[in-house]
């Protein structure tokens, strides 16, 4: 049996790949800056553009959940994965933006440890303690 020929292409270049600041990107970038302590790029790479246009412009703007509730879910997922980078990002942004309190830096790891297990709970608690220590020193 001969190899099948590749499907023909339309010759149309994906417009999204060439776009840098669509309305959806700008909407997503605004939401992103409300959620995190940084801003989106004026000249995004394709991955950042996709994140802004889909995750932040479409998913984060859906009704029904507050930013705090979304952030707590992200923390739960990151804790279950042992993802220190995302834990640190969420704890820092959450406390800086007022979605999380200093008490949350103690209570979230304590609560999640019962569900994710002690080893991952230690990782989560260590990151939260580091963020709390940085806040106590005036670092954000």
NUSEMI-68707 format. One record per atom (N, C-alpha, C): residue in three letters; atom name; y, z, x negated. Coordinates in steps of 0.001 Angstrom, whole numbers. Example, Ala and Ser with C-alpha at 12.3 -4.5 7.8 and 13.67 -1.06 7.14 Angstrom:
+-----+------+---------+---------+---------+
| res | atom |      c2 |      c3 |      c1 |
+-----+------+---------+---------+---------+
| ala |    N |   -5690 |    7800 |  -13190 |
| ala |   CA |   -4500 |    7800 |  -12300 |
| ala |    C |   -3300 |    7800 |  -13200 |
| ser |    N |   -2250 |    7080 |  -12850 |
| ser |   CA |   -1060 |    7140 |  -13670 |
| ser |    C |      30 |    7870 |  -12900 |
+-----+------+---------+---------+---------+
***
This chain:
+-----+------+---------+---------+---------+
| res | atom |      c2 |      c3 |      c1 |
+-----+------+---------+---------+---------+
| unk |    N |   -1165 |       0 |    -850 |
| unk |   CA |       0 |       0 |       0 |
| unk |    C |    1237 |       0 |    -902 |
| unk |    N |    2137 |    -874 |    -637 |
| unk |   CA |    3354 |   -1003 |   -1441 |
| unk |    C |    4332 |     103 |   -1092 |
| unk |    N |    5133 |     440 |   -2090 |
| unk |   CA |    6160 |    1445 |   -1832 |
| unk |    C |    7150 |     891 |    -817 |
| unk |    N |    7577 |    1761 |      69 |
| unk |   CA |    8550 |    1344 |    1075 |
| unk |    C |    9913 |    1184 |     409 |
| unk |    N |   10640 |     207 |     858 |
| unk |   CA |   11988 |     -14 |     341 |
| unk |    C |   12888 |    1101 |     840 |
| unk |    N |   13860 |    1484 |      39 |
| unk |   CA |   14778 |    2534 |     510 |
| unk |    C |   15552 |    2039 |    1724 |
| unk |    N |   15942 |    2942 |    2606 |
| unk |   CA |   16683 |    2512 |    3795 |
| unk |    C |   18021 |    1921 |    3384 |
| unk |    N |   18478 |     940 |    4133 |
| unk |   CA |   19766 |     333 |    3799 |
| unk |    C |   20890 |    1335 |    4014 |
| unk |    N |   21930 |    1227 |    3224 |
| unk |   CA |   23091 |    2100 |    3412 |
| unk |    C |   24143 |    1334 |    4176 |
| unk |    N |   25004 |    2065 |    4810 |
| unk |   CA |   26029 |    1411 |    5623 |
| unk |    C |   27187 |     912 |    4780 |
| unk |    N |   27271 |    1416 |    3543 |
| unk |   CA |   28399 |    1036 |    2710 |
| unk |    C |   29646 |    1849 |    3013 |
| unk |    N |   29541 |    2796 |    3970 |
| unk |   CA |   30681 |    3634 |    4331 |
| unk |    C |   30677 |    4851 |    3424 |
| unk |    N |   31792 |    5111 |    2821 |
| unk |   CA |   31932 |    6294 |    1981 |
| unk |    C |   32280 |    7465 |    2882 |
| unk |    N |   31626 |    8578 |    2657 |
| unk |   CA |   31886 |    9779 |    3446 |
| unk |    C |   33337 |   10208 |    3256 |
| unk |    N |   34093 |   10223 |    4332 |
| unk |   CA |   35500 |   10588 |    4252 |
| unk |    C |   35674 |   12045 |    3858 |
| unk |    N |   34758 |   12924 |    4304 |
| unk |   CA |   34880 |   14354 |    3986 |
| unk |    C |   34817 |   14583 |    2483 |
| unk |    N |   34063 |   13761 |    1777 |
| unk |   CA |   33939 |   13940 |     329 |
| unk |    C |   35260 |   13646 |    -377 |
| unk |    N |   36058 |   12754 |     182 |
| unk |   CA |   37318 |   12382 |    -446 |
| unk |    C |   38489 |   13243 |      39 |
| unk |    N |   38285 |   13965 |    1128 |
| unk |   CA |   39333 |   14768 |    1722 |
| unk |    C |   39573 |   16041 |     907 |
| unk |    N |   40810 |   16448 |     771 |
| unk |   CA |   41063 |   17694 |      61 |
| unk |    C |   41672 |   18773 |     950 |
| unk |    N |   42487 |   18404 |    1895 |
| unk |   CA |   43111 |   19417 |    2743 |
| unk |    C |   43132 |   18982 |    4201 |
| unk |    N |   41984 |   18962 |    4831 |
| unk |   CA |   41909 |   18636 |    6247 |
| unk |    C |   42455 |   19810 |    7058 |
| unk |    N |   42688 |   19581 |    8327 |
| unk |   CA |   43129 |   20666 |    9203 |
| unk |    C |   42088 |   21782 |    9224 |
| unk |    N |   40809 |   21417 |    9265 |
| unk |   CA |   39754 |   22443 |    9250 |
| unk |    C |   39773 |   23209 |    7936 |
| unk |    N |   40032 |   22526 |    6842 |
| unk |   CA |   40109 |   23229 |    5552 |
| unk |    C |   41255 |   24229 |    5578 |
| unk |    N |   42417 |   23798 |    6061 |
| unk |   CA |   43574 |   24698 |    6104 |
| unk |    C |   43310 |   25902 |    7009 |
| unk |    N |   42657 |   25665 |    8154 |
| unk |   CA |   42301 |   26765 |    9050 |
| unk |    C |   41350 |   27730 |    8346 |
| unk |    N |   40325 |   27175 |    7715 |
| unk |   CA |   39365 |   28007 |    6995 |
| unk |    C |   40003 |   28777 |    5861 |
| unk |    N |   40907 |   28133 |    5138 |
| unk |   CA |   41584 |   28788 |    4022 |
| unk |    C |   42445 |   29947 |    4512 |
| unk |    N |   43056 |   29786 |    5663 |
| unk |   CA |   43857 |   30875 |    6234 |
| unk |    C |   42963 |   32055 |    6619 |
| unk |    N |   41844 |   31768 |    7265 |
| unk |   CA |   40901 |   32830 |    7628 |
| unk |    C |   40380 |   33509 |    6360 |
| unk |    N |   40018 |   32715 |    5368 |
| unk |   CA |   39522 |   33249 |    4097 |
| unk |    C |   40514 |   34232 |    3484 |
| unk |    N |   41792 |   33870 |    3478 |
| unk |   CA |   42793 |   34760 |    2876 |
| unk |    C |   43006 |   36020 |    3708 |
| unk |    N |   42678 |   35971 |    5001 |
| unk |   CA |   42743 |   37167 |    5833 |
| unk |    C |   41537 |   38076 |    5606 |
| unk |    N |   40427 |   37504 |    5171 |
| unk |   CA |   39189 |   38257 |    4968 |
| unk |    C |   39093 |   38801 |    3551 |
| unk |    N |   39524 |   38018 |    2578 |
| unk |   CA |   39395 |   38394 |    1170 |
| unk |    C |   40762 |   38609 |     535 |
| unk |    N |   40759 |   39068 |    -691 |
| unk |   CA |   42018 |   39374 |   -1382 |
| unk |    C |   42502 |   38218 |   -2247 |
| unk |    N |   41859 |   37087 |   -2146 |
| unk |   CA |   42247 |   35890 |   -2892 |
| unk |    C |   42530 |   34763 |   -1910 |
| unk |    N |   42981 |   33650 |   -2426 |
| unk |   CA |   43259 |   32500 |   -1576 |
| unk |    C |   42378 |   31329 |   -1990 |
| unk |    N |   42226 |   30398 |   -1081 |
| unk |   CA |   41459 |   29192 |   -1359 |
| unk |    C |   42274 |   28248 |   -2234 |
| unk |    N |   41595 |   27359 |   -2902 |
| unk |   CA |   42222 |   26406 |   -3809 |
| unk |    C |   42985 |   25322 |   -3050 |
| unk |    N |   44056 |   24850 |   -3641 |
| unk |   CA |   44776 |   23704 |   -3082 |
| unk |    C |   44024 |   22401 |   -3337 |
| unk |    N |   43162 |   22395 |   -4341 |
| unk |   CA |   42342 |   21228 |   -4672 |
| unk |    C |   40891 |   21679 |   -4779 |
| unk |    N |   40235 |   21856 |   -3625 |
| unk |   CA |   38895 |   22437 |   -3627 |
| unk |    C |   37813 |   21483 |   -4143 |
| unk |    N |   36834 |   22081 |   -4783 |
| unk |   CA |   35611 |   21357 |   -5121 |
| unk |    C |   34819 |   21202 |   -3813 |
| unk |    N |   33851 |   20293 |   -3777 |
| unk |   CA |   33108 |   20050 |   -2537 |
| unk |    C |   32481 |   21302 |   -1923 |
| unk |    N |   31937 |   22215 |   -2734 |
| unk |   CA |   31314 |   23422 |   -2181 |
| unk |    C |   32352 |   24302 |   -1493 |
| unk |    N |   33497 |   24504 |   -2142 |
| unk |   CA |   34549 |   25319 |   -1533 |
| unk |    C |   35078 |   24657 |    -266 |
| unk |    N |   35240 |   23361 |    -299 |
| unk |   CA |   35722 |   22652 |     887 |
| unk |    C |   34758 |   22848 |    2045 |
| unk |    N |   33468 |   22722 |    1777 |
| unk |   CA |   32466 |   22927 |    2815 |
| unk |    C |   32504 |   24349 |    3359 |
| unk |    N |   32631 |   25335 |    2467 |
| unk |   CA |   32686 |   26734 |    2901 |
| unk |    C |   33898 |   26979 |    3797 |
| unk |    N |   35038 |   26450 |    3425 |
| unk |   CA |   36252 |   26660 |    4221 |
| unk |    C |   36145 |   25963 |    5574 |
| unk |    N |   35680 |   24710 |    5576 |
| unk |   CA |   35630 |   23927 |    6804 |
| unk |    C |   34542 |   24396 |    7766 |
| unk |    N |   33431 |   24866 |    7234 |
| unk |   CA |   32348 |   25294 |    8120 |
| unk |    C |   32346 |   26811 |    8315 |
| unk |    N |   32093 |   27542 |    7241 |
| unk |   CA |   31928 |   28993 |    7351 |
| unk |    C |   33182 |   29680 |    7887 |
| unk |    N |   34321 |   29396 |    7287 |
| unk |   CA |   35528 |   30123 |    7682 |
| unk |    C |   36259 |   29503 |    8862 |
| unk |    N |   36301 |   28184 |    8980 |
| unk |   CA |   37003 |   27561 |   10110 |
| unk |    C |   36181 |   27575 |   11393 |
| unk |    N |   34857 |   27567 |   11274 |
| unk |   CA |   34019 |   27511 |   12476 |
| unk |    C |   33308 |   28829 |   12773 |
| unk |    N |   32652 |   29414 |   11799 |
| unk |   CA |   31827 |   30606 |   12041 |
| unk |    C |   32680 |   31874 |   12139 |
| unk |    N |   33576 |   32082 |   11182 |
| unk |   CA |   34397 |   33294 |   11195 |
| unk |    C |   35409 |   33314 |   12333 |
| unk |    N |   35692 |   32191 |   12953 |
| unk |   CA |   36679 |   32160 |   14045 |
| unk |    C |   36034 |   32270 |   15416 |
| unk |    N |   34720 |   32339 |   15472 |
| unk |   CA |   34046 |   32475 |   16765 |
| unk |    C |   34394 |   33833 |   17377 |
| unk |    N |   34462 |   33883 |   18706 |
| unk |   CA |   34761 |   35159 |   19362 |
| unk |    C |   33530 |   36076 |   19358 |
| unk |    N |   33771 |   37337 |   19623 |
| unk |   CA |   32650 |   38244 |   19846 |
| unk |    C |   32424 |   39288 |   18769 |
| unk |    N |   32832 |   39012 |   17538 |
| unk |   CA |   32646 |   39982 |   16461 |
| unk |    C |   33971 |   40200 |   15735 |
| unk |    N |   34212 |   41425 |   15357 |
| unk |   CA |   35396 |   41724 |   14563 |
| unk |    C |   35111 |   41414 |   13096 |
| unk |    N |   36163 |   41371 |   12313 |
| unk |   CA |   35984 |   41169 |   10872 |
| unk |    C |   35160 |   42317 |   10295 |
| unk |    N |   35402 |   43531 |   10741 |
| unk |   CA |   34626 |   44685 |   10272 |
| unk |    C |   33137 |   44511 |   10581 |
| unk |    N |   32816 |   44099 |   11797 |
| unk |   CA |   31402 |   43901 |   12170 |
| unk |    C |   30760 |   42810 |   11328 |
| unk |    N |   31472 |   41735 |   11100 |
| unk |   CA |   30955 |   40648 |   10255 |
| unk |    C |   30732 |   41154 |    8829 |
| unk |    N |   31699 |   41913 |    8324 |
| unk |   CA |   31606 |   42431 |    6966 |
| unk |    C |   30417 |   43397 |    6826 |
| unk |    N |   30212 |   44248 |    7822 |
| unk |   CA |   29071 |   45172 |    7776 |
| unk |    C |   27740 |   44419 |    7776 |
| unk |    N |   27669 |   43322 |    8529 |
| unk |   CA |   26438 |   42522 |    8505 |
| unk |    C |   26223 |   41882 |    7135 |
| unk |    N |   27288 |   41379 |    6546 |
| unk |   CA |   27174 |   40796 |    5202 |
| unk |    C |   26721 |   41858 |    4210 |
| unk |    N |   27284 |   43057 |    4316 |
| unk |   CA |   26866 |   44144 |    3434 |
| unk |    C |   25381 |   44458 |    3603 |
| unk |    N |   24894 |   44453 |    4833 |
| unk |   CA |   23480 |   44726 |    5073 |
| unk |    C |   22597 |   43660 |    4422 |
| unk |    N |   22978 |   42405 |    4565 |
| unk |   CA |   22203 |   41315 |    3962 |
| unk |    C |   22257 |   41406 |    2439 |
| unk |    N |   23447 |   41606 |    1896 |
| unk |   CA |   23598 |   41698 |     439 |
| unk |    C |   22832 |   42897 |    -112 |
| unk |    N |   22853 |   44007 |     607 |
| unk |   CA |   22108 |   45198 |     180 |
| unk |    C |   20607 |   44913 |     177 |
| unk |    N |   20128 |   44247 |    1215 |
| unk |   CA |   18699 |   43922 |    1306 |
| unk |    C |   18269 |   42966 |     195 |
| unk |    N |   19194 |   42161 |    -297 |
| unk |   CA |   18902 |   41236 |   -1393 |
| unk |    C |   19170 |   41846 |   -2762 |
| unk |    N |   19811 |   42997 |   -2786 |
| unk |   CA |   20207 |   43586 |   -4059 |
| unk |    C |   21284 |   42772 |   -4756 |
| unk |    N |   22116 |   42096 |   -3973 |
| unk |   CA |   23128 |   41185 |   -4508 |
| unk |    C |   24402 |   41962 |   -4849 |
| unk |    N |   24486 |   42425 |   -6087 |
| unk |   CA |   25615 |   43249 |   -6521 |
| unk |    C |   26949 |   42518 |   -6427 |
| unk |    N |   26958 |   41233 |   -6695 |
| unk |   CA |   28204 |   40466 |   -6654 |
| unk |    C |   28800 |   40468 |   -5255 |
| unk |    N |   27979 |   40191 |   -4255 |
| unk |   CA |   28478 |   40150 |   -2873 |
| unk |    C |   28786 |   41557 |   -2373 |
| unk |    N |   27984 |   42544 |   -2750 |
| unk |   CA |   28288 |   43924 |   -2369 |
| unk |    C |   29669 |   44327 |   -2873 |
| unk |    N |   29920 |   44063 |   -4141 |
| unk |   CA |   31202 |   44418 |   -4749 |
| unk |    C |   32349 |   43676 |   -4056 |
| unk |    N |   32163 |   42388 |   -3827 |
| unk |   CA |   33177 |   41582 |   -3149 |
| unk |    C |   33503 |   42159 |   -1777 |
| unk |    N |   32464 |   42473 |    -991 |
| unk |   CA |   32673 |   42961 |     372 |
| unk |    C |   33249 |   44368 |     399 |
| unk |    N |   32745 |   45258 |    -449 |
| unk |   CA |   33298 |   46612 |    -484 |
| unk |    C |   34766 |   46586 |    -904 |
| unk |    N |   35081 |   45801 |   -1924 |
| unk |   CA |   36469 |   45734 |   -2402 |
| unk |    C |   37396 |   45095 |   -1367 |
| unk |    N |   37002 |   43946 |    -863 |
| unk |   CA |   37850 |   43267 |     124 |
| unk |    C |   37961 |   44095 |    1403 |
| unk |    N |   36853 |   44687 |    1813 |
| unk |   CA |   36859 |   45484 |    3042 |
| unk |    C |   37785 |   46677 |    2972 |
| unk |    N |   37768 |   47376 |    1843 |
| unk |   CA |   38670 |   48524 |    1708 |
| unk |    C |   40111 |   48060 |    1520 |
| unk |    N |   40318 |   46991 |     784 |
| unk |   CA |   41673 |   46480 |     563 |
| unk |    C |   42305 |   45964 |    1856 |
| unk |    N |   41500 |   45335 |    2708 |
| unk |   CA |   42010 |   44751 |    3952 |
| unk |    C |   41990 |   45737 |    5123 |
| unk |    N |   41431 |   46941 |    4910 |
| unk |   CA |   41416 |   47950 |    5964 |
| unk |    C |   40254 |   47849 |    6923 |
| unk |    N |   39278 |   46985 |    6634 |
| unk |   CA |   38085 |   46872 |    7488 |
| unk |    C |   37088 |   47982 |    7196 |
| unk |    N |   37143 |   48532 |    5998 |
| unk |   CA |   36263 |   49618 |    5591 |
| unk |    C |   37115 |   50781 |    5102 |
| unk |    N |   36629 |   51980 |    5347 |
| unk |   CA |   37317 |   53179 |    4886 |
| unk |    C |   36648 |   53695 |    3617 |
| unk |    N |   37285 |   54649 |    2979 |
| unk |   CA |   36662 |   55286 |    1821 |
| unk |    C |   35360 |   55975 |    2232 |
| unk |    N |   35317 |   56544 |    3437 |
| unk |   CA |   34078 |   57156 |    3931 |
| unk |    C |   32959 |   56126 |    4069 |
| unk |    N |   33306 |   54895 |    4414 |
| unk |   CA |   32293 |   53833 |    4528 |
| unk |    C |   31595 |   53581 |    3197 |
| unk |    N |   32305 |   53819 |    2093 |
| unk |   CA |   31699 |   53616 |     765 |
| unk |    C |   30572 |   54614 |     508 |
| unk |    N |   30542 |   55683 |    1247 |
| unk |   CA |   29437 |   56650 |    1186 |
| unk |    C |   28426 |   56385 |    2288 |
| unk |    N |   28918 |   56190 |    3495 |
| unk |   CA |   28036 |   56106 |    4659 |
| unk |    C |   27229 |   54811 |    4750 |
| unk |    N |   27812 |   53692 |    4369 |
| unk |   CA |   27084 |   52414 |    4458 |
| unk |    C |   25848 |   52421 |    3548 |
| unk |    N |   25970 |   52763 |    2270 |
| unk |   CA |   24763 |   52808 |    1434 |
| unk |    C |   23733 |   53834 |    1930 |
| unk |    N |   24218 |   54989 |    2374 |
| unk |   CA |   23311 |   56023 |    2866 |
| unk |    C |   22516 |   55536 |    4078 |
| unk |    N |   23196 |   54913 |    5017 |
| unk |   CA |   22534 |   54383 |    6213 |
| unk |    C |   21570 |   53253 |    5866 |
| unk |    N |   22039 |   52296 |    5069 |
| unk |   CA |   21211 |   51128 |    4761 |
| unk |    C |   19966 |   51474 |    3951 |
| unk |    N |   20034 |   52511 |    3148 |
| unk |   CA |   18881 |   52887 |    2323 |
| unk |    C |   17651 |   53151 |    3178 |
| unk |    N |   17828 |   53685 |    4369 |
| unk |   CA |   16686 |   53945 |    5260 |
| unk |    C |   16008 |   52664 |    5719 |
| unk |    N |   16708 |   51563 |    5662 |
| unk |   CA |   16166 |   50278 |    6113 |
| unk |    C |   15740 |   49376 |    4960 |
| unk |    N |   16428 |   49462 |    3839 |
| unk |   CA |   16148 |   48531 |    2734 |
| unk |    C |   15301 |   49143 |    1634 |
| unk |    N |   15121 |   50456 |    1690 |
| unk |   CA |   14329 |   51132 |     665 |
| unk |    C |   15219 |   51733 |    -409 |
| unk |    N |   14657 |   52744 |   -1071 |
| unk |   CA |   15443 |   53497 |   -2040 |
| unk |    C |   15917 |   52674 |   -3233 |
| unk |    N |   15085 |   51835 |   -3845 |
| unk |   CA |   15574 |   51075 |   -5008 |
| unk |    C |   16790 |   50200 |   -4690 |
| unk |    N |   16748 |   49489 |   -3579 |
| unk |   CA |   17901 |   48665 |   -3199 |
| unk |    C |   19058 |   49537 |   -2723 |
| unk |    N |   18742 |   50685 |   -2151 |
| unk |   CA |   19783 |   51630 |   -1760 |
| unk |    C |   20548 |   52149 |   -2966 |
| unk |    N |   19828 |   52367 |   -4076 |
| unk |   CA |   20478 |   52805 |   -5310 |
| unk |    C |   21455 |   51739 |   -5798 |
| unk |    N |   21043 |   50495 |   -5761 |
| unk |   CA |   21924 |   49396 |   -6172 |
| unk |    C |   23184 |   49388 |   -5299 |
| unk |    N |   22982 |   49472 |   -4002 |
| unk |   CA |   24104 |   49450 |   -3060 |
| unk |    C |   25030 |   50643 |   -3292 |
| unk |    N |   24447 |   51811 |   -3446 |
| unk |   CA |   25242 |   53015 |   -3669 |
| unk |    C |   26008 |   52937 |   -4990 |
| unk |    N |   25366 |   52437 |   -6037 |
| unk |   CA |   26042 |   52319 |   -7332 |
| unk |    C |   27265 |   51415 |   -7243 |
| unk |    N |   27134 |   50300 |   -6533 |
| unk |   CA |   28274 |   49389 |   -6374 |
| unk |    C |   29374 |   50073 |   -5559 |
| unk |    N |   28998 |   50742 |   -4477 |
| unk |   CA |   29990 |   51427 |   -3646 |
| unk |    C |   30698 |   52527 |   -4435 |
| unk |    N |   29955 |   53268 |   -5243 |
| unk |   CA |   30549 |   54338 |   -6065 |
| unk |    C |   31520 |   53757 |   -7079 |
| unk |    N |   31187 |   52610 |   -7663 |
| unk |   CA |   32066 |   51949 |   -8631 |
| unk |    C |   33360 |   51517 |   -7948 |
| unk |    N |   33249 |   50948 |   -6763 |
| unk |   CA |   34439 |   50536 |   -6020 |
| unk |    C |   35279 |   51766 |   -5654 |
| unk |    N |   34633 |   52853 |   -5234 |
| unk |   CA |   35355 |   54084 |   -4901 |
| unk |    C |   36078 |   54634 |   -6133 |
| unk |    N |   35408 |   54623 |   -7275 |
| unk |   CA |   36024 |   55102 |   -8522 |
| unk |    C |   37220 |   54234 |   -8907 |
| unk |    N |   37076 |   52928 |   -8763 |
| unk |   CA |   38184 |   52018 |   -9074 |
| unk |    C |   39370 |   52287 |   -8148 |
| unk |    N |   39075 |   52525 |   -6863 |
| unk |   CA |   40145 |   52812 |   -5904 |
| unk |    C |   40847 |   54116 |   -6269 |
| unk |    N |   40082 |   55113 |   -6693 |
| unk |   CA |   40665 |   56406 |   -7073 |
| unk |    C |   41606 |   56266 |   -8265 |
| unk |    N |   41322 |   55278 |   -9133 |
| unk |   CA |   42176 |   55017 |  -10293 |
| unk |    C |   43338 |   54081 |   -9946 |
| unk |    N |   43385 |   53661 |   -8684 |
| unk |   CA |   44471 |   52767 |   -8259 |
| unk |    C |   44150 |   51300 |   -8432 |
| unk |    N |   42932 |   50973 |   -8822 |
| unk |   CA |   42532 |   49567 |   -8965 |
| unk |    C |   42059 |   49044 |   -7631 |
| unk |    N |   42303 |   47812 |   -7374 |
| unk |   CA |   41869 |   47194 |   -6120 |
| unk |    C |   40945 |   46092 |   -6476 |
+-----+------+---------+---------+---------+
***
